[in-house]
Structures are given as structure tokens and as C-alpha cells.
Amino acid sequence: MPPAKKRTRSYDPVKIRAAVLAQFENVRQVVGTLTPEQLALPTRLGDWTVRDLAGHIAMVVGAVGRSLEQREPARQELDLLDWPFATVAFAGKVSDDTKEIAASGEPEELCARTAARLAELLPAAPDGRLLATRVGAMRLGDFLVTRTVELIVHTDDLNDATGLGIPYDRQALAASTRLLADALAVKAPGASTEVRVPPFAVVQCVEGPRHTRGTPPNVVETDPLTWIRLATGRTGWAEALDAAKVSASGERADLSALLPILG
């Protein structure tokens, strides 16, 4: 777990709920049109096929409903900014569960069941309700923010595998960008480097001389999707620089040793 804590950014719970539902619907509409040949396509996620990836998306969104059906935990164990660093320990189990769920039904059916469960359980659940998640007990409101990350990251994976151009809900993209940017500031506390991901996030990080006025001496700037790909290991630092997807100036602007953030 990172040694430093950062005050958690606040998120509008109404917008986050709408973002999760909207992005899942974007995925669901496309999943229902995939042919057997498309479902068998490989992805950039190891041996996962598009079918596995679609099942995984249904699983990570369905985790909200499954958790709401369980007894509420006695105490909170995880804050929102703990989540990006807690997921890596469960990667093997997540992959096993994904394969099992993907084999249990057609992707369209899995997504439909997940959407129906959310429609039934989510409206009446308060944001402060604790959920027993895979990584520890979290507030529902916080867990829904993490679902925007899962949805945006895996929508991007689906687009990479199929070329179908599934749209990204703006609020979901914004929340994903901000959470992963804030996680960088937790992982590398400091104020010598400014990371800009317009139009959604600006954070200061990395130990060193503190910037007080004018243009910071160390600046990194990129777009939201490139940032999310960097933060999740879909794109390498050198690759993004070579493709001019990232601009980095200053001796402390090299983030390669800090990436990826999300395991």
C-alpha cells in the first residue's frame, strides 16, 4: 500500500450512477451485435477472447448487484484511493472467474441479467451503504467510481480488439481519468511535477522542489484515453512519447518508473 494519503476528490453520486449505467449500456448494445467470429477474436489481455472480455465486463458491473444482495459489512476497510493499489493481488482469481462467467452464457444474456439486477437493486441503495467487495468493504458510492474505471478501460479493450468504436460516456471517462491521476499523486507524493490530462484532471506529484508560481519546471500532458492506457499498462511510456501522445518537459517529468498504476 502506498505510504502517503491524499484527500479523496469528491464525485457527484448522481452523475456517477448515470455514468456507470450509460457506459454499460454503450457496451451492452454492441455486445448484442457481435458475431461468433467477433466473439472469438483475440484481445490484448493475454489469452482472453472478446467473449471472455464481454463476460468480464458483465462480471465487474454485476459485482455491484451481487454485493448489494449480501449482508452489509460491519465496517469500511477500503477508501476510494486504496482501490487502484489493491486490485493487483487478485488478478489471478479475476481471470479464473472471468473464464467461468464467460462460459456460463452468451454475452448478450449475461449483460441483460446484469442490467436487470442493477435496475432492481441500485435505485434504493444509499451511497453510504457498505459493500463486501473482492478487495475489501467499500462504500457503494466509492465502488461505483471504480466501476467507471473498469468500464472505460475495458470498453477501450473491446474497441482495440474489434475496431467497432464503442463510445465513451463523458462522465465515466472523466471519473476514470481523475481517479487514476489522483492515484499517481498517492503513489508519488510531492509537488515538483504537474500532470495535466485536459479537460478532466491536473495533479501535482513526485518529490523535489516545490513549484509556487508561473509555469512548473516539470510538466506532463496527455489526453484522457492515453492517460488511462498508461495508467493501466495498455501503453508504455516510451511508446506514448514516440507517438507524440504525451509531452514531457523537465528532469522530473519521466513517469516511466511510476507506471502502470492499476495492476
C-alpha positions as CSV (number, residue, x, y, z in Angstrom):
1,M,0.0,0.0,0.0
2,P,1.4,3.5,-0.8
3,P,2.9,5.3,2.2
4,A,1.1,8.6,1.7
5,K,-2.6,9.5,1.8
6,K,-4.3,12.1,-0.3
7,R,-7.7,13.7,0.4
8,T,-10.2,12.0,-1.8
9,R,-11.7,14.0,-4.5
10,S,-15.5,14.3,-4.3
11,Y,-17.7,12.9,-7.0
12,D,-21.3,13.7,-7.8
13,P,-23.1,10.5,-6.9
14,V,-26.0,11.1,-9.3
15,K,-23.6,11.7,-12.2
16,I,-21.5,8.6,-11.3
17,R,-24.6,6.4,-11.2
18,A,-25.7,7.7,-14.5
19,A,-22.2,7.3,-16.0
20,V,-22.0,3.7,-14.9
21,L,-25.4,2.8,-16.4
22,A,-24.7,4.8,-19.6
23,Q,-21.3,3.2,-20.3
24,F,-22.6,-0.3,-19.5
25,E,-25.5,0.3,-21.9
26,N,-23.0,1.5,-24.6
27,V,-21.2,-1.8,-24.2
28,R,-24.3,-3.9,-24.0
29,Q,-25.7,-2.5,-27.3
30,V,-22.6,-3.6,-29.1
31,V,-22.1,-6.9,-27.4
32,G,-25.6,-7.9,-28.6
33,T,-24.5,-7.5,-32.2
34,L,-21.2,-9.5,-32.1
35,T,-21.0,-12.5,-34.4
36,P,-19.4,-15.8,-33.3
37,E,-16.3,-14.8,-35.3
38,Q,-16.0,-11.5,-33.5
39,L,-16.5,-13.1,-30.1
40,A,-13.6,-15.5,-30.9
41,L,-11.2,-12.6,-31.7
42,P,-8.1,-12.3,-29.5
43,T,-7.6,-9.3,-27.2
44,R,-4.6,-7.6,-25.7
45,L,-5.4,-9.2,-22.4
46,G,-3.3,-12.4,-22.5
47,D,-5.4,-15.4,-23.7
48,W,-8.8,-13.6,-23.3
49,T,-11.0,-13.6,-26.3
50,V,-13.7,-10.9,-27.0
51,R,-16.2,-13.4,-25.5
52,D,-14.1,-13.5,-22.3
53,L,-13.8,-9.7,-22.2
54,A,-17.5,-9.2,-22.6
55,G,-18.1,-11.7,-19.8
56,H,-15.6,-9.8,-17.6
57,I,-17.4,-6.5,-18.2
58,A,-20.7,-8.1,-17.1
59,M,-18.9,-9.5,-14.1
60,V,-17.3,-6.3,-12.9
61,V,-20.5,-4.3,-13.3
62,G,-22.6,-7.2,-11.9
63,A,-20.4,-7.1,-8.7
64,V,-22.5,-4.1,-7.7
65,G,-25.7,-6.1,-7.6
66,R,-24.1,-9.2,-6.1
67,S,-22.7,-7.1,-3.3
68,L,-26.0,-5.4,-2.6
69,E,-27.6,-8.8,-2.2
70,Q,-25.1,-9.7,0.5
71,R,-25.2,-8.6,4.2
72,E,-23.7,-5.2,4.8
73,P,-20.2,-5.4,6.3
74,A,-19.8,-4.1,9.9
75,R,-17.0,-1.6,8.9
76,Q,-15.3,0.0,6.0
77,E,-12.0,-1.4,5.0
78,L,-11.0,0.4,1.9
79,D,-11.1,4.1,0.8
80,L,-11.5,5.0,-2.8
81,L,-7.8,5.8,-3.3
82,D,-6.8,2.5,-1.9
83,W,-8.6,0.6,-4.6
84,P,-6.1,1.1,-7.5
85,F,-3.4,-0.5,-5.4
86,A,-5.4,-3.3,-4.0
87,T,-6.5,-4.9,-7.3
88,V,-3.2,-6.5,-8.4
89,A,-3.3,-9.1,-5.7
90,F,-6.5,-10.6,-7.1
91,A,-5.5,-10.7,-10.8
92,G,-5.3,-14.5,-11.0
93,K,-8.7,-15.0,-9.3
94,V,-10.3,-12.4,-11.5
95,S,-9.0,-14.2,-14.6
96,D,-10.3,-17.5,-13.4
97,D,-13.7,-16.1,-12.5
98,T,-13.9,-14.3,-15.9
99,K,-13.4,-17.6,-17.8
100,E,-16.1,-19.2,-15.7
101,I,-18.6,-16.5,-16.2
102,A,-17.9,-16.2,-19.9
103,A,-18.5,-19.9,-20.3
104,S,-21.8,-19.8,-18.4
105,G,-23.9,-18.0,-21.0
106,E,-24.0,-15.8,-24.1
107,P,-22.5,-12.3,-23.6
108,E,-25.8,-10.6,-24.5
109,E,-27.7,-12.7,-21.9
110,L,-25.0,-12.0,-19.2
111,C,-25.2,-8.3,-19.8
112,A,-29.0,-8.3,-19.8
113,R,-29.1,-10.1,-16.5
114,T,-26.6,-7.7,-15.0
115,A,-28.6,-4.7,-16.3
116,A,-31.9,-6.1,-14.8
117,R,-30.2,-6.7,-11.4
118,L,-28.9,-3.2,-11.3
119,A,-32.2,-1.7,-12.3
120,E,-33.8,-3.6,-9.4
121,L,-31.3,-3.0,-6.6
122,L,-29.4,0.2,-7.3
123,P,-32.1,2.9,-7.1
124,A,-33.0,2.2,-3.4
125,A,-29.4,1.7,-2.2
126,P,-27.8,4.7,-0.5
127,D,-24.3,5.8,-1.5
128,G,-23.0,5.2,2.1
129,R,-24.1,1.6,2.1
130,L,-21.1,-0.7,2.6
131,L,-20.4,-3.4,0.1
132,A,-18.3,-6.6,0.6
133,T,-16.1,-6.3,-2.5
134,R,-13.3,-8.6,-3.6
135,V,-10.7,-6.2,-2.3
136,G,-12.4,-5.2,1.0
137,A,-15.5,-3.4,2.3
138,M,-16.2,-0.1,0.5
139,R,-18.9,2.5,0.3
140,L,-21.3,2.0,-2.6
141,G,-20.6,5.5,-3.9
142,D,-16.8,4.8,-4.0
143,F,-17.3,1.4,-5.6
144,L,-19.4,2.9,-8.4
145,V,-16.5,5.3,-9.2
146,T,-14.2,2.2,-9.6
147,R,-16.8,0.8,-12.0
148,T,-16.3,3.7,-14.3
149,V,-12.6,2.8,-14.5
150,E,-13.4,-0.8,-15.2
151,L,-15.9,0.2,-17.9
152,I,-13.8,2.7,-19.7
153,V,-10.7,0.6,-19.6
154,H,-12.5,-2.5,-20.9
155,T,-14.5,-0.5,-23.5
156,D,-11.2,0.6,-24.8
157,D,-10.0,-3.1,-24.8
158,L,-13.1,-4.0,-26.8
159,N,-12.5,-1.2,-29.3
160,D,-8.9,-2.3,-29.7
161,A,-10.0,-5.9,-30.4
162,T,-13.0,-5.3,-32.7
163,G,-12.5,-1.8,-34.2
164,L,-16.2,-1.1,-33.5
165,G,-15.7,2.3,-31.9
166,I,-18.0,1.9,-28.9
167,P,-18.5,5.4,-27.5
168,Y,-17.1,6.6,-24.1
169,D,-19.6,8.3,-21.8
170,R,-18.1,11.7,-20.9
171,Q,-18.8,11.5,-17.1
172,A,-17.4,7.9,-17.0
173,L,-14.3,9.0,-18.8
174,A,-13.8,12.0,-16.5
175,A,-14.2,10.0,-13.3
176,S,-11.7,7.3,-14.6
177,T,-9.2,9.9,-15.6
178,R,-9.4,11.7,-12.2
179,L,-9.2,8.6,-10.1
180,L,-6.1,7.3,-11.8
181,A,-4.5,10.7,-11.8
182,D,-5.2,11.0,-8.1
183,A,-3.7,7.6,-7.6
184,L,-0.5,8.7,-9.2
185,A,-0.3,11.6,-6.7
186,V,-0.7,9.0,-3.9
187,K,1.9,6.7,-5.4
188,A,4.5,9.5,-5.9
189,P,3.7,12.3,-3.4
190,G,5.2,15.6,-4.0
191,A,4.8,18.8,-5.9
192,S,7.7,19.1,-8.3
193,T,5.8,17.7,-11.4
194,E,2.5,18.7,-12.7
195,V,0.5,16.1,-14.7
196,R,-2.2,17.6,-16.9
197,V,-5.0,15.5,-18.5
198,P,-7.3,18.1,-20.0
199,P,-10.1,18.7,-19.7
200,F,-10.5,16.5,-16.6
201,A,-7.6,16.4,-14.3
202,V,-4.5,18.2,-13.0
203,V,-2.4,16.8,-10.2
204,Q,1.0,17.5,-8.7
205,C,3.3,14.7,-7.7
206,V,6.9,13.5,-7.4
207,E,9.3,14.6,-4.7
208,G,11.5,17.6,-5.4
209,P,11.5,21.4,-5.3
210,R,8.0,22.7,-4.8
211,H,6.6,24.9,-7.6
212,T,5.0,28.1,-6.4
213,R,4.2,30.4,-9.4
214,G,4.3,30.5,-13.2
215,T,4.8,27.5,-15.4
216,P,6.0,24.5,-13.4
217,P,9.5,23.3,-14.3
218,N,8.3,19.7,-14.8
219,V,5.1,19.2,-16.8
220,V,3.5,16.1,-18.3
221,E,0.4,16.5,-20.5
222,T,-1.7,13.9,-22.4
223,D,-5.2,13.2,-23.4
224,P,-7.6,11.1,-21.2
225,L,-7.5,7.8,-23.1
226,T,-3.8,7.9,-23.4
227,W,-3.5,8.6,-19.7
228,I,-5.8,5.7,-18.9
229,R,-3.8,3.4,-21.2
230,L,-0.6,4.5,-19.5
231,A,-2.0,4.1,-16.0
232,T,-3.3,0.5,-16.8
233,G,-0.3,-0.7,-18.8
234,R,-2.0,-0.8,-22.1
235,T,0.5,1.7,-23.5
236,G,4.2,2.1,-22.5
237,W,5.7,5.4,-21.6
238,A,8.4,5.3,-24.3
239,E,5.7,4.2,-26.9
240,A,3.4,7.1,-26.0
241,L,6.3,9.7,-26.2
242,D,7.5,8.3,-29.5
243,A,3.9,8.6,-30.9
244,A,3.6,12.2,-29.6
245,K,0.7,11.1,-27.4
246,V,2.5,12.6,-24.3
247,S,4.5,15.7,-23.9
248,A,7.0,15.8,-21.0
249,S,9.4,18.6,-20.1
250,G,11.8,18.8,-17.1
251,E,14.1,16.5,-15.4
252,R,11.4,15.0,-13.2
253,A,8.8,14.6,-16.0
254,D,9.7,11.0,-16.7
255,L,6.9,8.9,-15.2
256,S,8.1,5.5,-16.6
257,A,9.2,4.2,-13.2
258,L,5.7,5.0,-11.8
259,L,3.6,3.3,-14.4
260,P,1.4,1.4,-14.6
261,I,-0.7,2.4,-11.6
262,L,-3.5,-0.1,-11.8
263,G,-2.4,-3.8,-11.8
